[in-house]
């Protein structure tokens, strides 16, 4: 219990919203919003959201990074790392994130070149969920669910179709996280499909072969009735969903997340 807290979380409850940082960084604590450029009391003003984002896979969960750092969208793009900005602003591009961080914190924006070869202007949440390596896909699925749960995700319904696609991912862990994110979205939108949460809770992410195909067909029909792919957030930058899925499949052997 190195933080003298609950062994499950290691931080006492009063230290989980950035207070551990602000106890020492007193000038920032006096006006948090002036430093973060996000409204005080929101996740965007939580020191941990930006400097220790939830982007580490381990023990069938996504955890906070213990590498305390300043968000750097251009560097993260070049190294295929999840980025703190687009974990919350999932409907934006890394190019946008780089330009915004440069504008808000008074530095010169760098050119953004994604390691995956995709255009810098592609919507990062869709690109990572479907076209990332297995860890990127897992991190983004969890990030989408958490953002929906916290009320940060604009138009959460638009992510349903992408997360249903992620239920057919090569990796069981990604499928598990995608199902959980869909449940979080259903709760966030007030259960517009009365049986949606129950159907997802009954869906087994470990299914393979024809059994998974049949189960996914049922879910796709359910979400098609709610708008389906027609309502989904487009990747933009001339990129198609099929291209992203092919990229994700090609990158599935690039890293092992313990399965």
C-alpha positions as CSV (number, residue, x, y, z in Angstrom):
1,X,0.0,0.0,0.0
2,X,2.7,2.5,-1.1
3,X,0.1,5.3,-1.2
4,X,-1.4,4.3,2.2
5,X,-4.8,3.7,0.6
6,X,-7.1,0.9,-0.6
7,X,-4.9,-1.9,-2.1
8,X,-7.3,-2.0,-5.0
9,X,-6.6,1.5,-6.0
10,X,-3.5,2.5,-4.0
11,X,-4.7,6.1,-3.6
12,X,-6.9,7.5,-0.9
13,X,-10.2,9.0,-2.2
14,X,-9.1,12.6,-1.6
15,X,-6.0,12.1,-3.8
16,X,-7.7,10.7,-6.9
17,X,-8.7,14.0,-8.5
18,X,-5.3,15.7,-8.7
19,X,-5.0,16.7,-5.1
20,X,-1.7,14.7,-4.7
21,X,-0.2,17.1,-7.4
22,X,-1.8,20.3,-6.1
23,X,-0.6,19.8,-2.6
24,X,2.9,20.7,-3.9
25,X,2.1,22.8,-7.0
26,X,0.4,25.5,-5.0
27,X,0.5,28.3,-7.7
28,X,-1.5,26.0,-10.0
29,X,-3.8,25.1,-7.2
30,X,-4.8,28.7,-6.7
31,X,-6.3,28.8,-10.2
32,X,-6.5,25.3,-11.7
33,X,-8.6,26.4,-14.8
34,X,-6.0,29.0,-15.8
35,X,-3.4,26.1,-16.1
36,X,-5.6,23.4,-17.5
37,X,-7.9,25.6,-19.8
38,X,-10.7,23.3,-18.7
39,X,-13.5,24.2,-16.2
40,X,-12.4,23.5,-12.6
41,X,-13.9,20.3,-11.2
42,X,-14.1,18.6,-14.5
43,X,-12.0,15.6,-15.8
44,X,-10.2,18.1,-18.0
45,X,-8.9,19.8,-14.9
46,X,-7.9,16.6,-13.2
47,X,-4.1,16.6,-13.2
48,X,-4.1,12.8,-13.7
49,X,-6.2,13.0,-16.9
50,X,-3.5,14.9,-18.7
51,X,-0.3,13.9,-17.0
52,X,-1.1,10.2,-16.0
53,X,-3.7,9.1,-18.6
54,X,-5.4,5.7,-18.5
55,X,-3.4,4.1,-21.3
56,X,-1.6,1.0,-19.8
57,X,-2.9,-2.5,-20.4
58,X,-2.5,-5.1,-17.6
59,X,-4.4,-7.8,-15.8
60,X,-7.4,-7.4,-18.1
61,X,-7.8,-3.7,-17.4
62,X,-6.6,-0.4,-18.5
63,X,-4.6,1.5,-15.9
64,X,-3.1,5.0,-15.4
65,X,0.4,5.5,-16.7
66,X,2.9,6.0,-14.0
67,X,5.1,8.0,-16.4
68,X,4.2,11.5,-15.5
69,X,4.5,13.6,-18.6
70,X,3.1,16.6,-20.5
71,X,0.7,15.7,-23.3
72,X,2.5,15.7,-26.7
73,X,0.1,14.7,-29.5
74,X,2.7,14.9,-32.3
75,X,5.2,12.7,-30.4
76,X,2.4,10.2,-29.5
77,X,1.3,10.1,-33.1
78,X,4.8,9.3,-34.2
79,X,5.2,6.6,-31.7
80,X,1.7,5.0,-32.0
81,X,0.9,5.8,-28.3
82,X,-2.5,6.7,-27.0
83,X,-2.8,10.4,-26.4
84,X,-4.4,12.1,-23.4
85,X,-6.2,14.7,-25.4
86,X,-8.0,12.4,-27.8
87,X,-8.8,9.8,-25.1
88,X,-11.4,12.4,-24.0
89,X,-11.9,14.3,-27.3
90,X,-12.2,11.0,-29.2
91,X,-14.1,12.7,-32.0
92,X,-11.1,14.9,-32.8
93,X,-7.8,14.3,-34.7
94,X,-4.3,14.3,-33.4
95,X,-3.6,17.2,-35.8
96,X,-6.3,19.1,-33.9
97,X,-4.9,18.1,-30.6
98,X,-1.4,19.3,-31.5
99,X,-2.7,22.6,-32.8
100,X,-4.9,23.1,-29.7
101,X,-2.2,22.3,-27.2
102,X,0.2,24.6,-29.0
103,X,-2.4,27.4,-29.0
104,X,-3.5,27.0,-25.4
105,X,-0.1,26.6,-23.8
106,X,1.8,29.1,-26.0
107,X,4.2,27.0,-28.0
108,X,4.8,26.2,-31.7
109,X,2.8,23.4,-33.2
110,X,4.8,20.5,-34.7
111,X,3.9,18.6,-37.8
112,X,1.9,15.5,-37.0
113,X,2.9,12.2,-38.7
114,X,1.1,9.1,-37.5
115,X,3.2,5.9,-37.2
116,X,0.3,3.9,-38.7
117,X,0.5,5.9,-41.9
118,X,-3.0,7.4,-41.6
119,X,-3.6,11.1,-42.4
120,X,-3.1,13.4,-39.4
121,X,-6.6,14.7,-39.8
122,X,-8.3,11.3,-39.3
123,X,-10.7,11.1,-36.2
124,X,-8.4,9.5,-33.6
125,X,-11.0,7.6,-31.6
126,X,-12.2,5.7,-34.7
127,X,-8.7,5.2,-36.0
128,X,-7.4,3.7,-32.8
129,X,-10.5,1.6,-32.0
130,X,-10.5,-0.1,-35.4
131,X,-7.1,0.4,-36.8
132,X,-4.7,0.5,-33.8
133,X,-2.5,-2.2,-32.5
134,X,-4.2,-4.4,-29.9
135,X,-3.3,-2.1,-27.0
136,X,-4.4,1.0,-28.8
137,X,-7.7,-0.7,-29.5
138,X,-8.2,-1.8,-25.9
139,X,-7.3,1.6,-24.5
140,X,-9.7,3.4,-26.8
141,X,-12.6,1.1,-26.1
142,X,-12.2,1.6,-22.4
143,X,-11.7,5.4,-22.9
144,X,-15.0,5.6,-24.9
145,X,-16.9,3.8,-22.2
146,X,-15.4,5.9,-19.4
147,X,-16.0,9.2,-21.4
148,X,-19.7,8.2,-21.9
149,X,-20.0,7.3,-18.2
150,X,-18.6,10.7,-17.2
151,X,-20.7,12.7,-19.6
152,X,-17.6,13.8,-21.6
153,X,-18.5,12.0,-24.9
154,X,-20.4,14.1,-27.4
155,X,-23.2,12.2,-29.1
156,X,-22.3,8.8,-27.5
157,X,-24.9,7.1,-29.7
158,X,-22.7,7.7,-32.7
159,X,-20.1,5.4,-31.3
160,X,-22.4,2.4,-31.1
161,X,-21.8,1.1,-34.6
162,X,-18.0,1.3,-34.2
163,X,-18.0,-0.6,-30.9
164,X,-20.2,-3.3,-32.4
165,X,-17.5,-3.7,-35.1
166,X,-15.0,-4.0,-32.3
167,X,-16.9,-6.9,-30.9
168,X,-15.5,-8.8,-33.8
169,X,-11.9,-7.9,-32.9
170,X,-9.1,-10.6,-33.1
171,X,-8.4,-10.1,-29.4
172,X,-10.9,-11.3,-26.7
173,X,-9.7,-8.5,-24.4
174,X,-10.7,-5.8,-26.9
175,X,-14.0,-7.5,-27.5
176,X,-14.6,-7.6,-23.7
177,X,-13.8,-3.9,-23.4
178,X,-16.0,-3.0,-26.4
179,X,-19.0,-4.8,-24.8
180,X,-18.4,-2.9,-21.6
181,X,-18.2,0.4,-23.4
182,X,-21.4,-0.3,-25.2
183,X,-23.1,-0.9,-21.9
184,X,-21.7,2.3,-20.5
185,X,-23.1,4.2,-23.6
186,X,-26.5,2.5,-23.2
187,X,-26.6,3.8,-19.6
188,X,-25.4,7.2,-20.6
189,X,-28.1,7.7,-23.1
190,X,-30.8,6.5,-20.8
191,X,-31.4,3.1,-22.3
192,X,-33.1,4.3,-25.5
193,X,-33.2,0.6,-26.4
194,X,-35.0,-1.0,-23.5
195,X,-33.4,-4.4,-23.8
196,X,-30.0,-3.2,-25.0
197,X,-28.1,-3.5,-21.8
198,X,-29.5,-7.0,-21.1
199,X,-28.6,-8.1,-24.6
200,X,-25.1,-6.9,-24.2
201,X,-24.7,-8.4,-20.8
202,X,-25.7,-11.8,-22.3
203,X,-23.3,-11.4,-25.2
204,X,-20.2,-13.6,-24.7
205,X,-17.0,-11.8,-26.0
206,X,-15.2,-15.2,-26.0
207,X,-17.4,-16.6,-28.8
208,X,-15.6,-17.7,-31.9
209,X,-16.5,-18.8,-35.4
210,X,-20.2,-19.2,-36.4
211,X,-21.4,-18.7,-32.9
212,X,-19.8,-15.2,-32.8
213,X,-21.1,-14.4,-36.3
214,X,-24.7,-15.2,-35.3
215,X,-24.5,-13.3,-32.0
216,X,-23.0,-10.2,-33.8
217,X,-25.7,-10.4,-36.5
218,X,-28.3,-10.1,-33.8
219,X,-26.6,-7.1,-32.2
220,X,-26.1,-5.4,-35.6
221,X,-29.8,-5.7,-36.4
222,X,-30.6,-4.2,-33.0
223,X,-28.3,-1.2,-33.6
224,X,-29.4,-0.8,-37.2
225,X,-32.8,-0.1,-35.9
226,X,-31.3,2.8,-33.8
227,X,-29.5,4.3,-36.7
228,X,-26.5,1.9,-37.1
229,X,-23.7,2.8,-39.4
230,X,-25.7,5.7,-40.8
231,X,-25.4,7.5,-37.5
232,X,-21.7,6.6,-36.8
233,X,-19.0,9.1,-36.6
234,X,-17.0,9.0,-39.9
235,X,-13.2,8.6,-39.7
236,X,-12.8,11.6,-42.1
237,X,-9.7,12.5,-44.1
238,X,-10.8,10.2,-46.9
239,X,-10.4,7.0,-44.7
240,X,-13.0,4.3,-44.8
241,X,-14.0,1.9,-41.9
242,X,-12.9,-1.0,-44.1
243,X,-9.4,0.5,-44.4
244,X,-9.2,0.9,-40.7
245,X,-10.3,-2.7,-40.0
246,X,-7.7,-4.0,-42.5
247,X,-5.0,-1.9,-40.8
248,X,-6.0,-3.2,-37.4
249,X,-5.9,-6.8,-38.6
250,X,-2.5,-6.2,-40.1
251,X,-1.2,-4.8,-36.8
252,X,-2.7,-7.5,-34.6
253,X,0.6,-9.5,-34.5
254,X,2.7,-6.4,-33.7
255,X,2.2,-6.7,-30.0
256,X,1.1,-9.3,-27.5
257,X,-1.2,-8.2,-24.6
258,X,-1.0,-11.5,-22.8
259,X,-3.4,-13.8,-24.6
